[in-house]
Amino acid sequence: MQPLFGSALLWNAVVGVVEVIYIFVVIGIMDKLVTKGFPSDLSRKVIHIAAGSYVIFWPLYDPTHWSKAFCVLMPMIWVLLFLSKGLANNREDQAVKTMTRTGNPRELLRGPLMFALVMVILGLTLFNHMSAVIALGMLTWGDGLAPYFGGKYGKKRYRIWGQYKSYVGSVTVVLAGFIGSLLMIWITGTGTGLAVGLVALLAFVAMIVEAISPRDLDNLLIPGAVLLVYFILAGSL
């Protein structure tokens, strides 16, 4: 997008700041809701989806200027936040209560930190590429919603490599990943030559990887596998 005012540097910096404001508004709202009894597990999913959907801001940046790197300003802040909160080890921190499953600050140094690092890497290397949008769609929507719906409605479970997974959770990875990816592709306008069948196939890839991934490593393995299969089928990223 061409800057609406000022230089490309100024414009991209402003978009980056708006992106940061957006996610901290979401966090602030969820913090307050959790203190009023909103389920903390659901609040984590809302924050997870809101964060991973940061790609909706990508079309606003001027891609011709190096300052498009401001697109990772928000996830970089998350990286620093997770490191500081995780290493501080303060169980009474409201942010820790909102963003962890167990209330253990060290949890932030595993899955959440990996998630933020993936956002940074994809933003810097595959900015505004459909492959990155799909990878984040599968990770954000599919893998993000699967534990919630699987835990809440997944009565029937199966065991794979020593782990128990629910059929509902696995189906959620496919459906939510597919729909979320298509939605983000549409918003970002990265779907040139889009094959819906390809996105559907990648949703099943995400489901398989989510099922067999060791705990806390799915945030790395899912986007990695999606990008690998995308490259094999499309010939480029």
C-alpha positions as CSV (number, residue, x, y, z in Angstrom):
1,M,0.0,0.0,0.0
2,Q,1.2,3.5,-0.8
3,P,1.6,5.7,2.3
4,L,-1.4,7.9,2.9
5,F,0.8,10.5,4.5
6,G,4.5,11.2,5.1
7,S,7.3,9.0,4.0
8,A,7.3,5.2,3.7
9,L,9.3,5.0,6.9
10,L,6.8,7.1,8.9
11,W,3.8,5.3,7.4
12,N,5.2,1.8,8.1
13,A,6.1,2.9,11.7
14,V,2.6,4.1,12.3
15,V,1.0,0.9,11.0
16,G,3.4,-1.1,13.2
17,V,2.3,1.0,16.3
18,V,-1.3,0.5,15.4
19,E,-0.7,-3.2,15.2
20,V,0.8,-3.2,18.7
21,I,-2.0,-1.2,20.1
22,Y,-4.5,-3.6,18.6
23,I,-3.1,-6.7,20.4
24,F,-2.6,-4.9,23.7
25,V,-6.2,-3.8,23.6
26,V,-7.2,-7.4,23.1
27,I,-5.0,-8.5,26.0
28,G,-6.4,-5.7,28.3
29,I,-10.0,-6.7,27.5
30,M,-9.3,-10.4,28.2
31,D,-7.4,-9.6,31.4
32,K,-10.5,-7.7,32.7
33,L,-12.8,-10.5,31.6
34,V,-10.8,-13.2,33.3
35,T,-10.9,-11.3,36.6
36,K,-14.7,-11.2,36.2
37,G,-14.9,-15.0,35.7
38,F,-14.4,-15.4,32.0
39,P,-12.8,-18.8,31.3
40,S,-9.0,-18.4,31.2
41,D,-8.6,-21.2,28.6
42,L,-11.0,-19.4,26.2
43,S,-9.2,-16.1,26.9
44,R,-5.9,-17.7,25.8
45,K,-7.5,-18.8,22.6
46,V,-8.9,-15.4,21.8
47,I,-5.4,-13.8,22.4
48,H,-3.8,-16.6,20.4
49,I,-6.1,-16.0,17.4
50,A,-5.9,-12.2,17.6
51,A,-2.0,-12.4,17.7
52,G,-1.6,-14.8,14.8
53,S,-4.1,-12.8,12.7
54,Y,-1.7,-9.9,12.7
55,V,-1.2,-10.6,9.0
56,I,-4.4,-8.6,8.4
57,F,-2.2,-5.5,8.8
58,W,0.3,-6.6,6.2
59,P,-1.5,-5.1,3.2
60,L,-1.3,-1.7,5.0
61,Y,2.5,-1.6,4.9
62,D,4.5,-0.1,2.0
63,P,6.3,-3.2,0.8
64,T,8.8,-1.3,-1.3
65,H,10.6,0.1,1.8
66,W,12.8,-1.8,4.3
67,S,10.7,-0.5,7.1
68,K,8.0,-3.1,6.3
69,A,10.0,-5.0,8.9
70,F,7.9,-3.1,11.4
71,C,5.3,-5.8,10.7
72,V,7.0,-7.9,13.3
73,L,7.1,-5.2,15.9
74,M,4.2,-6.7,17.7
75,P,5.4,-10.3,17.8
76,M,8.9,-9.1,18.8
77,I,7.3,-7.4,21.8
78,W,5.6,-10.7,22.6
79,V,8.9,-12.4,22.5
80,L,10.3,-10.0,25.0
81,L,7.2,-10.2,27.1
82,F,7.2,-14.0,27.3
83,L,10.9,-13.9,28.2
84,S,10.5,-11.3,30.9
85,K,7.3,-12.9,32.4
86,G,8.6,-16.4,32.1
87,L,12.0,-15.7,33.7
88,A,10.5,-13.5,36.4
89,N,8.5,-16.5,37.6
90,N,5.7,-14.4,39.3
91,R,2.6,-16.6,39.5
92,E,0.5,-13.6,40.7
93,D,1.1,-11.7,37.5
94,Q,-2.3,-11.2,35.9
95,A,-0.8,-11.6,32.4
96,V,0.6,-15.0,33.4
97,K,-2.8,-16.1,34.6
98,T,-4.4,-14.9,31.3
99,M,-1.8,-16.5,29.0
100,T,-1.0,-19.8,30.6
101,R,-2.8,-23.1,31.1
102,T,-1.4,-23.9,34.5
103,G,-0.5,-20.5,36.0
104,N,3.2,-21.5,35.8
105,P,5.2,-18.6,34.2
106,R,7.7,-21.0,32.8
107,E,5.0,-22.2,30.4
108,L,5.5,-18.9,28.5
109,L,9.0,-20.0,27.6
110,R,7.8,-23.0,25.7
111,G,4.8,-23.0,23.3
112,P,3.9,-19.3,23.5
113,L,7.5,-18.2,22.9
114,M,7.8,-20.5,20.0
115,F,4.6,-19.1,18.5
116,A,5.9,-15.6,18.8
117,L,9.2,-16.5,17.2
118,V,7.4,-18.2,14.3
119,M,5.4,-15.0,13.7
120,V,8.7,-13.0,13.6
121,I,10.4,-15.4,11.3
122,L,7.5,-15.6,8.8
123,G,7.0,-11.8,8.9
124,L,10.6,-11.1,8.0
125,T,11.1,-13.9,5.5
126,L,7.7,-14.4,3.8
127,F,6.0,-11.0,4.2
128,N,2.7,-10.9,2.4
129,H,3.2,-14.4,0.8
130,M,0.3,-16.7,0.7
131,S,2.4,-19.5,2.1
132,A,3.0,-17.6,5.3
133,V,-0.6,-16.6,5.6
134,I,-1.7,-20.3,5.3
135,A,0.9,-21.5,7.8
136,L,-0.2,-18.9,10.3
137,G,-3.9,-19.7,9.6
138,M,-3.3,-23.3,10.4
139,L,-1.4,-22.5,13.5
140,T,-3.6,-19.7,14.7
141,W,-7.1,-20.9,14.0
142,G,-6.7,-24.7,13.6
143,D,-4.2,-25.5,16.3
144,G,-5.4,-22.6,18.4
145,L,-9.1,-23.8,18.7
146,A,-8.5,-27.5,18.7
147,P,-7.6,-27.9,22.4
148,Y,-10.6,-25.8,23.5
149,F,-13.2,-27.7,21.4
150,G,-11.4,-31.0,21.9
151,G,-11.3,-30.5,25.7
152,K,-14.9,-29.3,25.9
153,Y,-16.7,-31.6,23.4
154,G,-14.2,-34.4,22.6
155,K,-15.7,-37.4,24.4
156,K,-14.1,-40.0,22.1
157,R,-10.3,-40.0,22.0
158,Y,-7.6,-41.9,20.3
159,R,-4.0,-42.6,21.3
160,I,-1.1,-41.9,19.0
161,W,2.6,-42.1,20.0
162,G,1.7,-42.1,23.7
163,Q,-0.6,-39.0,23.5
164,Y,-4.3,-38.9,23.7
165,K,-6.1,-36.8,21.1
166,S,-9.8,-36.2,20.6
167,Y,-11.6,-36.7,17.3
168,V,-13.3,-33.4,17.8
169,G,-10.0,-31.6,18.3
170,S,-8.5,-33.1,15.1
171,V,-11.6,-32.2,13.1
172,T,-11.3,-28.7,14.5
173,V,-7.7,-28.4,13.3
174,V,-8.9,-29.1,9.7
175,L,-12.1,-27.0,9.7
176,A,-10.8,-24.0,11.7
177,G,-7.5,-24.1,9.9
178,F,-9.1,-24.2,6.5
179,I,-11.7,-21.5,7.2
180,G,-9.2,-19.3,9.1
181,S,-6.6,-19.5,6.3
182,L,-9.1,-18.7,3.6
183,L,-10.4,-15.7,5.6
184,M,-6.9,-14.3,6.1
185,I,-5.9,-14.9,2.5
186,W,-9.0,-13.0,1.4
187,I,-8.3,-10.1,3.9
188,T,-4.6,-9.9,2.9
189,G,-5.3,-10.3,-0.8
190,T,-2.5,-12.9,-1.1
191,G,-4.6,-15.5,-2.9
192,T,-3.4,-15.0,-6.5
193,G,-3.8,-18.3,-8.2
194,L,-5.3,-19.7,-5.0
195,A,-6.3,-23.4,-5.1
196,V,-8.9,-24.1,-2.4
197,G,-7.9,-27.8,-2.7
198,L,-4.4,-26.9,-1.7
199,V,-5.5,-25.1,1.4
200,A,-7.7,-28.1,2.3
201,L,-4.8,-30.5,1.8
202,L,-2.6,-28.3,4.0
203,A,-5.3,-28.4,6.7
204,F,-5.1,-32.2,6.8
205,V,-1.3,-31.9,7.0
206,A,-1.7,-29.6,10.0
207,M,-4.1,-32.1,11.6
208,I,-1.6,-35.0,11.2
209,V,1.3,-32.9,12.5
210,E,-0.7,-31.6,15.5
211,A,-1.7,-35.2,16.4
212,I,1.9,-36.5,16.4
213,S,3.8,-33.5,17.7
214,P,5.4,-33.7,21.1
215,R,3.9,-31.3,23.6
216,D,4.9,-27.6,23.1
217,L,6.6,-28.3,19.8
218,D,3.5,-28.1,17.6
219,N,3.9,-24.3,17.2
220,L,7.1,-25.0,15.3
221,L,6.3,-28.3,13.6
222,I,2.9,-27.3,12.2
223,P,4.0,-24.2,10.2
224,G,7.2,-26.0,9.2
225,A,5.3,-29.0,7.8
226,V,2.7,-26.7,6.1
227,L,5.5,-24.7,4.4
228,L,7.3,-27.8,3.3
229,V,4.3,-29.4,1.7
230,Y,3.4,-26.0,0.1
231,F,6.8,-25.8,-1.4
232,I,6.7,-29.3,-2.7
233,L,3.3,-28.7,-4.4
234,A,3.7,-25.1,-5.5
235,G,7.4,-25.1,-6.3
236,S,8.1,-22.0,-4.3
237,L,7.1,-20.2,-1.1
